[in-house]
Amino acid sequence: MLRDFWLLETYFGETDAAQDVEDVLRRYGVEPVKKALQAGHLKIHTVFVQPGPGRAFCCLSEGGRRAAQGRNPDDQPV
């Protein structure tokens, strides 16, 4: 999962690689996402583009980027 986020950032840029939280939960499952958030590898930002509730997006933190770029697969906990 972290590697997927990192590859998207590499290709599209940090801002455009952010993904809707609901999509991330569907794709990877609740527990892996929860663990990545608790480990500080992912972070959630809420964006308000119109009146009403905002949309929550998920993206890599600096620690998540370092973990995703690790050479050893064991360096990638999620």
C-alpha positions as CSV (number, residue, x, y, z in Angstrom):
1,M,0.0,0.0,0.0
2,L,2.7,2.5,0.9
3,R,4.6,1.6,-2.3
4,D,1.4,2.3,-4.3
5,F,1.0,5.7,-2.7
6,W,4.7,6.5,-3.3
7,L,4.6,5.4,-7.0
8,L,1.5,7.6,-7.5
9,E,3.4,10.6,-5.9
10,T,6.4,9.9,-8.1
11,Y,4.3,10.0,-11.2
12,F,1.6,12.6,-10.5
13,G,3.1,14.6,-7.7
14,E,2.3,14.8,-4.0
15,T,-1.0,16.7,-4.2
16,D,-2.5,14.8,-7.1
17,A,-1.6,11.4,-5.5
18,A,-4.0,11.9,-2.6
19,Q,-6.8,9.4,-2.6
20,D,-10.3,9.4,-1.2
21,V,-10.3,7.6,2.2
22,E,-13.3,5.5,1.3
23,D,-11.6,4.2,-1.8
24,V,-8.4,3.4,0.2
25,L,-10.4,1.5,2.7
26,R,-12.2,-0.5,0.0
27,R,-8.9,-1.2,-1.8
28,Y,-6.7,-2.2,1.1
29,G,-9.1,-3.0,4.0
30,V,-9.8,-1.3,7.3
31,E,-7.0,-3.0,9.4
32,P,-4.0,-2.2,7.1
33,V,-5.1,1.4,6.7
34,K,-5.7,1.7,10.5
35,K,-2.2,0.3,11.2
36,A,-0.6,2.7,8.6
37,L,-2.4,5.7,10.2
38,Q,-1.3,4.6,13.7
39,A,2.3,4.1,12.6
40,G,2.2,7.6,11.1
41,H,2.8,6.4,7.5
42,L,-0.5,7.8,6.2
43,K,-2.2,11.0,7.1
44,I,-5.8,12.2,6.4
45,H,-6.7,15.7,5.2
46,T,-10.2,17.1,4.8
47,V,-10.8,19.4,1.9
48,F,-13.8,21.7,1.8
49,V,-14.6,22.6,-1.8
50,Q,-18.3,23.5,-1.4
51,P,-20.7,24.3,1.5
52,G,-21.4,21.2,3.6
53,P,-19.1,18.4,4.8
54,G,-15.7,18.1,3.4
55,R,-14.1,15.2,1.6
56,A,-11.4,13.2,3.4
57,F,-8.3,12.3,1.5
58,C,-5.4,10.0,2.4
59,C,-1.8,10.6,1.6
60,L,1.7,9.6,2.6
61,S,3.5,11.2,5.5
62,E,7.3,11.8,5.4
63,G,7.7,8.6,7.4
64,G,5.5,6.8,5.0
65,R,7.7,7.9,2.1
66,R,10.8,6.7,3.8
67,A,9.2,3.3,4.5
68,A,7.9,3.0,1.0
69,Q,11.4,3.6,-0.4
70,G,13.0,1.0,1.8
71,R,15.2,-1.5,0.0
72,N,14.1,-4.4,2.1
73,P,10.5,-5.7,1.9
74,D,10.6,-6.0,5.7
75,D,11.0,-2.2,5.8
76,Q,7.5,-1.8,4.4
77,P,5.2,-2.8,7.3
78,V,2.0,-2.1,5.4
